[in-house]
């Protein structure tokens, strides 16, 4: 496994050196490794691409050559053909060492925290946010042709008999005529003040990671992020085929406790907005809005396990709850392998409601303070104006230490403690408290 993929493991002592230590000899046998939970893999889909490229950007402020090649491929700028990298548009062969100089600037523009790009969210543009405005007409309108008599009566039923005339024209077409006083909903465009968010790199596609086109188009984007990050976690653990687990454990010992805060945002839009406006929406949109649907897809497409599944919903704390539940599941003996993590999407509806709560960063005010989009997320600063919305998924692979050693998996961390706590009496749901200090 390359140091690039493993984020450079620190130098560790050898087994012989550790076994000869007096302290190690005294401690040997003191721990039940079945009760020790370790992290053997992690993966994500995020505004900087994945965990490897995000680490590079947050640590060094730039991508390595390998990171740039990976992101250029993930975002469709280059393709691999006959042993060479080829520009996706010009079909020109691009040498490995030229990829960074050629594509990094464009990748940086379309990655990370930035002004919302409508093409990533089915055309949603915060600077042209549509709202409906009710208008009462002050004179009788010209006749409007409709499909048939049934449709004409539907208009009358909604607007009222006193407001709609229904008749047939000389040609036999059914017509409606709105009278004075009828109320219409007219769309208008607002300039919404939350127009900066963390967004996955433009051009990212799950199809490049192996998903079929029909599946990628039919499921909610949240599911795609979860599938990609889960497989990323497996590969980080050195497991390229999840069925390898079943050489060591029973199918009932592989569980999933990942969860989300909102569910499939695109599915919600299809259900609540597209249906209302008469726009097309898939017949199975409802299932894609459920928070437990992404882990269901993980099991159907990757695992085929019959182990425990527990789907936490804890808003911003969902991933922490997931790790807590996953660790407890392993320690209780209900599973030996557990997928944990969190996932969420960004969309018009949640962005609007967070703004009403004044919970998120006001882009207009930030710009007035001469802040760049990438400077608008400052959680540890006294000048912060709210949290920065984003989307993606982050998944980890938890396994008991005994099994991890048997399988020869890398151990990225040991879960020493997980805990959750409730809080004091109050009337504000998001208000912070000190309940966790009782841990």
WOBEL-V976469 format. One record per backbone hydrogen bond with DSSP energy under -0.5 kcal/mol. NH is the residue of the N-H (numbers start at 1). CO is the residue of the C=O. If there is no record, write none. Layout:
nh = <NH	NH>
co = <CO	CO>
//
This chain:
nh = <6	7	8	18	19	20	21	25	26	27	28	30	33	35	36	37	37	38	39	40	40	41	43	45	46	49	50	54	55	56	57	58	59	60	61	61	62	68	69	70	71	72	73	74	75	76	77	78	79	81	81	84	85	86	87	88	91	94	95	98	99	99	102	103	104	107	108	109	110	111	112	114	116	118	120	121	122	123	124	124	128	129	129	131	133	135	137	137	141	144	146	152	153	154	155	156	157	158	159	160	163	164	164	165	167	169	172	175	176	177	179	181	182	184	184	186	186	188	190	192	192	195	197	198	199	199	201	202	204	205	208	209	210	211	216	217	218	219	223	224	225	226	227	228	229	230	231	232	233	234	235	236	237	237	238	239	240	244	245	246	247	248	249	253	254	255	255	256	257	259	260	261	265	268	269	270	271	272	273	274	275	277	278	278	279	285	288	289	289	290	290	293	296	297	298	299	300	301	302	303	304	306	307	307	310	312	312	317	318	321	322	323	324	325	326	327	328	329	330	331	332	333	334	335	336	337	338	339	340	340	342	343	344	351	352	353	354	355	356	357	358	359	360	361	363	363	364	366	367	368	369	370	371	375	376	378	381	384	385	387	389	392	393	394	395	396	397	398	398	399	400	401	401	402	404	405	406	407	408	409	412	412	413	415	416	429	437	438	439>
co = <2	4	3	14	15	16	18	21	22	23	24	27	31	32	33	35	415	399	413	38	397	397	395	393	49	46	48	50	51	52	53	54	55	56	56	57	56	64	65	66	67	68	69	70	71	73	72	72	86	79	84	81	94	79	92	77	87	85	93	95	95	96	98	99	100	103	104	105	106	108	47	197	195	116	117	118	119	118	118	121	125	126	190	188	186	184	135	182	178	176	174	148	149	150	151	152	153	154	155	156	160	160	161	177	175	173	169	167	144	165	163	137	179	135	182	133	184	131	129	126	190	193	114	389	112	197	46	110	201	74	205	206	207	206	212	213	214	215	220	220	221	222	223	224	225	226	227	228	229	230	231	232	233	234	235	234	238	241	242	243	244	245	245	250	251	253	337	308	339	341	312	343	263	264	265	266	267	268	269	269	270	273	274	275	274	282	284	285	286	286	287	290	292	293	294	295	296	297	298	298	299	251	251	254	256	257	310	314	315	317	318	319	320	321	322	323	324	325	326	327	328	330	329	329	253	253	398	255	338	396	394	259	392	347	348	349	350	351	352	353	355	354	354	387	193	361	193	362	363	364	365	367	366	372	373	376	378	381	386	359	387	344	45	342	43	340	41	338	396	38	336	33	36	33	400	401	402	403	404	404	39	410	39	37	414	427	434	435	436>
//
